[in-house]
Amino acid sequence: MKKLFGTDGVRGVANVYPMTTEMAMQIGRAAAYIFKKDGDTRRHRIVIGKDTRLSGYMIENALAAGICSMGVDVLLVGPLPTPGIANITSSMRADAGVVISASHNPFQDNGIKFFSRDGVKLPDAVELTIEDLIFSKGIDSLRPIATEVGKAFRIDDAVGRYVVFLKSTFPKELDLSGLKIALDCANGAAYKVAPAVFEELGAEVIPLSVKPNGSNINAGCGSLHPEVVSEAVRSHGAHLGIALDGDADRVIFVDEYGNQVDGDRIMAICATDMLKRRKLRKNTLVATVMSNMGLDIAIRKAGGRIVKTAVGDRYVVEEMMRGGYNFGGEQSGHLIFLDYNTTGDGIQSALQVLAVMRRRQRPLSELAGIMEPLPQVLVNVRVKKRKDIAAFPEVASLLSTIDEKMKDEGRVLIRYSGTEPLLRIMLEGRDRGVIESWSEEIADLVRKRIGG
């Protein structure tokens, strides 16, 4: 069992264990030890980037100190989207990349996650090794001295590099002239990059939440609050709205009427377009178990198939690499176009959707009609402890009864959040009223047993 790492790195309230400066320094030391290859005399380098949280400064300095103390140099890029750090890491041939961000969580939280030199999130085995080095104190005695300690450098043109990369992923024969885009950057890491990309490609941008102050990241804005960009689309007569989260690795869209278009519909739009152009490798889309059954129906109808993984974009990427696939994602808006980047990228995903709109000369609302989702209900229950639900006979019995009644026209999925003390209860079926009633019945039972 992991002690520090969850489904997306280490995460928690900043300045409270495990997100303390002391632990950040230890994580930096352990990671530097792992990424520093034995017998290689060259200077090793690790990239560090962050979002716009106030606590990012202290964690950045602690991580850098830990890494440098192991004789590895640090490249500081400042606020930059998570996928931008993955891109900079691989393009600069650094040994690893570190992202200081809690993604969509409120500003008081923060997190640490790693990319390998190839820009891919670390597998569970490497994260367990980092934890073992920390708790066993196996590297406490390793202290490079004199010229062997690391140095820290600031990369001043990281934003410009990433903007150039993003524009290069948009078809050269197309541009965005004549398009009006409402863009919500969540006062997060993309506040400079995203407006620049869309404007330089010719779009008229209505910028929202682009004035971070350290505490307003994700605060009533961004992908968690699509109603903000929806209202901007309607009031400004925009062609669509794009809402990013705090570290810009995921994206939610709204169409020209202000209606939300989630990750499942976007996957349906892009995958069917790729199928038509014979660009979808092995005619396969990779999605998670949370994706709506309507997505399966749409992809099969277009001549493709879906492979499902556990929840988490890292597992989607792992399956894509294992199976040789090039497109996958999550309902939440993590979309991975492996031909361009190694992790979810909200801005780059938006460019792919805009390319489909341009090629087909159709508004987003019309394109979204390719998928008809089944009603889906998600209830989050705050818990004291993560206990096996099967250990409670009355809960297990209720789940069995619901499964039997649904047969092949729906499903129940229960899982713990990887980043918060929540049990997520998801039901899908033909009748929304019925599944809402069942979801509340399950939630009530769970609250009585392990509710927080």
Buried (B, 14 or more C-beta within 10 A) or exposed (E): EEEBBBBBBBBBBBEEEBBBBEBBBBBBBBBBBBBBEEEEEEEBBBBBBBBBBBBBEBBBBBBBBBBBBBBBBBBBBBBBBBBBBBBBBBEBEBBBBBBBBBBBBBBBBBBBBBBBBEBBBBEEEBBBBBBEBBEEEEBEEEEBEEEEBBEBEEBEEBBEBBBEBBBEBBEEEBBBEEBBBBBBBBBBBBBBBBBBBBBBBEBBBBBBBBEBEEBBBBBEBBBBBBBBBBBBBBEBEBBBBBBBBBBBBBBBBBBBEBBBBBBBBBBBBBBBBBBEEEEBBEBBBBBBBBBBBBBBBBBEEBEBEBBBBBBBBBBBBBBBBEBEBBBBBBBBBBBBBBEBBBBBBBBBBBBBBBBBBBBEEBBBBEBBEBBEBBBBBEBEBBBEEEBEBEEBEEBEEBBEEBEEEBEEEBBBBBBBBBBBEBBBBBBBBEEEEBBBEBBBBBBEBBBEBBBE
